[in-house]
Amino acid sequence: MMIDDNEIDQMMYRRVMKRSDMVDEVIGFLWARDALDYLLDPDNPPVDLILLDVNMPRMDGFEFLQAASEAVGPDFAPVVVMLTTSLNPRDYDRAMQFDAVREFLNKPLCLEHLAHLAALIGRGVPKDQDKPTACT
């Protein structure tokens, strides 16, 4: 699942994911509330990873994390990755307060990030271990 209010970012990330050959299906949402509604619907299949933008209108990434944790429980997704342009260490600290958040990456999403995220899903890598330092 991808939650980002920027359509261009979503298109770019879909392209990276398709080229990676590591992702079968991507469910994208421009609004965090719509993504939360998806998670709350028991008829929808579960997601294994959420890519979550930090800064969004109406409901930002942190508000989404809080609402999802309260409505679904702290394990609403096995892995949540915050994507951001923020370099503010307080944003990182705030994100890591949520059990579901496993990673905090700077945009843009790249192939190196996807390989790392695949390892997070498959191996249960601890937070920030083996984190890619830069995209090529």
N, C-alpha and C positions, 0 to 999 in steps of 0.2 A: 504494500500500500504506500502511496506517495501522497503527502499532504503539503501542498505548496500553492500559494496564491498567484504565482507567476507562471503563466501559460508557457512562456518561452523556456523557462527552466524545466518545466515538466516535459516539453518536447525534446529538449536536449538530453535529459536523463533517460527518457524512453529510448532514444537513439543509442546512448551508451549501453544501456541494458540489453538491447537487441543485439548489438555487435558483440557483447560479451559472451553470448550464448549460455549465460548462467541463470537467466530469469525466464520462467515460463509465462507468467501472467502478471500484469501490473494494473492495479486499480488506482486511479488517480482522482484526487479531490482538490478543488480550488479553495474550498471552505472547510475549515476544521469541523464545524458543526455537522456537515454532511458526512464526513468520515466517522464521526462519533455515532451518528444515526445508523450507519452501516454496521459498526461494531455491535450496536445494541440489538440488531435484528437477528434473532436466532436462526433464521432461514439462510443467512449468508454464510459462506464457508469462512473458516478462521484464516487469519493472515499470519505469516511467519515472520514478517519484517515490516516495520513502518518507518519510512523516511519522512521526517517531520521538520518542516521549516520553523524557525524560531519566531520570526517577525511576520505576522499576518494580521490583517484587519479583522474586526468583529471578535474573533477568538484566536489568540496567539498560541504558539506551541506549548507554552507553560500552562495556559488555561485549558488547553486540550488534554494535557497530561493529567491535570487535576481532575477534570470532569470525567475522563475515561477511568481513572483509578477509583473514583467514587461510584460511578455507575456500573462498571463491569468488574472492578477489583484490580488490585495492583498488578496482576498477571494478564492484563487485557491483550497483550501481544508478547511473544517470546523475546523479541528484540525490537527496541525502538532506537533509532539513530537520529539525533538532532543534526540538521543541516543548517548552516548559518554563514553569514558574512561577518558576524560579530566576533571581535577579538577580546571582548570584555570577559575577564576571568570570572566575574560574578555570574554570568550566564552559564558558563560551564559548571560552576559549583551548584547553581540552582538546578540545572538539568540532572546532575548526578544524584540529587536527593531522591529521585524517582527510581524505584527498583527496576522498572521496565527499560530505562535508558541504559544502553550498553556502550554507546559511543557518541561523541560530539565532534563532528567533522566540519571543516570549512568548505563552503561551496567553491567551485563546482564539484559535483559528483563525477568521478572518473573511474577508469577500469581498475586502477590500483585499489580504490575504495571498495569496489564491488568484490574483488577477490578477498579482501579483508572481511567484508560483511558476510560473504559465503562461509568463511571460517567461523565467524561468530555464531551463525545459525547451526552449522554442522558440528562444531567442537565444543561450544559453550566457552569460548575464550573469555577470560576475565576482562573487565572494563579496561580499555586503553592498551591492552597487550598487543604487540605486533602491529601497532597502528602505522599506516603508511604516512611517511613524512611529507611527500609531495606527489603531485600528479605529473606525468610526463606526456 
